[in-house]
């Protein structure tokens, strides 16, 4: 018989580990607890910080998107500019409307109004296909629709919306063209 065969091995709960660890050492028993209480606390704190950091990142992305839309007068330019390709912009807006409707249906109506407990992929699998087709179509048609406004250059964002003040750098870039 080896020396380890004489040791009793047992699995204990978290409260027993903290209270009974000294007793077990005195008795010569080995405690098989894969995660100690301090490790569990550390993981819980780490999980909380990860959740908070994800929320901060989400808020920063939303703030950035709102700032770009606000300072470029995105919607005003799209709806008022004669250079926008109306047919493609309208198709893109229709596709965005379809995706928003599908999102509301899947996220709110199915679970809360209709009380459907199963996953939407099994309950209505066509939603994913329709949403994907609608999203890709919206993306492509919006690019085609607003291409005459901005193209690849972000310098033109200031052109249709900010007539009064043009910075020196933009002036120099326009002068070369």
N, C-alpha and C positions, 0 to 999 in steps of 0.2 A: 504494500500500500504506500502510495506517495503521500507527501505532506499536504497536498491540496485536496486529497480525497477526504481527509479528516475535517475540512472546513464545511460548514453548512452554508449553502447558497440559497438565498431567498430574494424575492422581489417585493419591494415595499412601496407604499404610496408616498406622496410628497411630504405629508405631515409626519409620517413615521421616520422619514429620512432625517429631518431636522431634529426631532425630539429623540429618536432612538439611535442616532449615529454613534454617539459615545458609548451607549450600552452595547451595541453590536461590536464595537472595537474591543471592548473589555471582554466580551464573551468569545471573541475570535471568529465572528461570523463575517462573511463578505457580503456587502450590499450590492446588488445588481440594479442600480438606478441609472439608466442611460443619460438622463438629463437632470442635473441638480437644480435646486431652487433658484440659485443665482443665475444659472444659464437660462432658465425659463423667464426670469425677470428681465434679463438682458434681451432676449428675443422679443418679449412683449414691448419693451421700450423701443427696440429697433423697428418693430412693425409699426408702432405709432409714429415714429419719426419718418419712416418711409411713406406712410399715408399722408402726413402733413406735407412732406416735400412734393409728392405727386399733386396735391391740391394747389400748392404754390406755383408749380410749373404750369398747371392747367390755367390758373388765373393769369399768369404772365402771357401765355399764348393767346388767350381771349383778349386781353388788353392790347396786345400787339396787333391783332386782327382788327379790333375796333379802331385803333389809332390809324392804321393804314386806310381803312374805309373812310374814316372821318376826314383825314387830311388830304386825301386824294379826291374827295367828293365823288366817290365811286358811283353811287346810285344816281346822283344828279347828272353826271356825265353820260352814263349809260342810257338814261331815259330821255335826256334833252339833246344830246349831240346828234346832228344829222349824219355824222360819219359812221355811227354804229350800224351794223347790219341787223336791222330789226327782226327779220325772219328767224335768224339763228339765235338772237338774244331771247326772243319769245319762246322758242323751242327749249332753250336751256332753262328758262324760268318755269316752264311747264314740268320739265324733268325734276327740277328742285322741289316743286310743289308735290309731285308724286312721291319723292323720297321723304319729305317731311310728313306727308300723310301716312306712309307706310311705317315710319318710325313711331308716330303717335299710336297707330293701330297695334304694333307689336309691343311697345313699351308700356302703354297705359290701358288701352281698351281690352286686349286679350287677358291680361292678368287681373285687372281691377274691376272692369265692368262685366265681362263675360265669365270671369272666375275660372279661366283655363289654367290648369296647373302644369300641363306638359309643355315641353319646349316648343317654341314656334317653328323650329326646323322640322319637327315631326307633325305638328298640327296643321301648318300651312307652308309646305316647303317651297312653293312658288314665290313667296315673298322675297326670298334671297335672290332668286334669279331676276325677278322684276326690278328689285332695288339696284342690283348690279348693272343691268342694262340701262336703266334710267339714269344712274349716276354717271356711267361712262358717256352716254349720249349727252347729258347735260354738260359735262366737262368739255367735250370736244366742240359742241355747238357754241358754248360760251366763249371759248378761245377764238373760234371763227368769227363770232359776232362782235367781239371787242378788239380784234386784231387791228382794224383800221384806226382805232383810237390810240393805242399804246404800242402795239407790236412787241418787239423785244426790249425796247428802251424804256427805262423807268424815268428818264429825263422828261418825257412828254407828259408825265402826270401833272407837272406844274403848268404846262402850256394851256390846256382848255379851261383850267379852273383859276389860275392865279395870273391874271393879266398885269396887275399893277407892279408887283415886285418879282424880278428875276435876278437870281444871284449871279455874281461875276463868273463862276464856274460854268453855269448853264449858258450864260451869254457867250463865253468863249467856245463852248462846244457847238452852239448853234451857228456861230460865226464861221466855223470851218466847213459846215455843211452847206 
